[in-house]
Amino acid sequence: MTILEKIIAHKKQEVAERRQLYPAKLLEKSIYFDTPVVSLKKYLLREDKSGIIAEFKRRSPSKGDINPYASVERVSIGYMQAGASALSVLTDSTFFGGKNEDLTEARRFNFCPILRKEFIIDEYQLIEARAIGADAVLLISECLEKEQLARLARAAKALGLEVLLEVHSGEQLDKYTPDMDAIGVNNRNLETFEVSIAASLDLIAALPAEAVKVSESGLNDPQAVVELKMSGYQGFLIGEHFMRQPDPGRACREFIRQVRHIEGLLKDAIA
């Protein structure tokens, strides 16, 4: 059984338990449930922003602990002050050390788009996402059949959530629907957890023209982000690289500074 298969098997059990503990009707009473969302798509397209979706991530199944005692308040505020376009918060507890309360805490301290990074397999998790303060959700093509993805995307849009579809190969692109606001190419193989930005570069030409394009995972080099941006990507999901530093916010600020410096040099060279 692959890591992904283990995660999905556990997630089915977890969702069933949470549905019993926190019925949808209870979640709908959250103060965040009817609050207008902040558009991830719009923020990624803003010229005054970096395009970086900075992620709060405590651990991973393949790497173990990354920053288990990090403060959501301090890190998320640091990311936004650094110039990130949006936040991503992992809410899976068993494999990534996160929790729903992490996202709610990030929401409390920041006015920006917040992506719920989770293995979503059920419409209940979309209601949950809205209740904890998320603006957008990740739907992973490798976890879901085409019909499931389409149904979940429609349900997310009905709740006001934006949708980021994650793919890893060209074969998965046929699962895209107009209800999806952005499409992300995961540079990490979810079966082996190996990483290469070649995955993003190889797929850019095949991605839907109308969707915001995001490169995910393994981004630790400002030069690579500039290369991806020049190829057509507008969003860059980065977590582990920042979270391994003593001050993730400062690391994010320095990374963005380097990206802008390289872009400036390229513009001068062209001029």
Buried (B, 14 or more C-beta within 10 A) or exposed (E): EEBBEEBBEBBEEBBEEBBEEBEEEEBEEBEBBEEEBBBBBBBBBEEEBBBBBBBBBBBBBEEEEBBEEBEBEEBBBBBBEBBBBBBBBBBBBEBBBBBBEBBBBBBEEBEBBBBBBBBBBBBBBBBBBBBBBBBBBBBBBBBBEEEBBBBBBBBBBEBEBBBBBBBBBEEBBEBBBEBBBBBBBBBBBBEEBEBEBEBBBEBBEEBBEEBBBBBBBBBBBBEBBBBBBEEBBBBBBBBBBBBBBEEBBBBBBBBBBBBBEBBEEEEEEEE
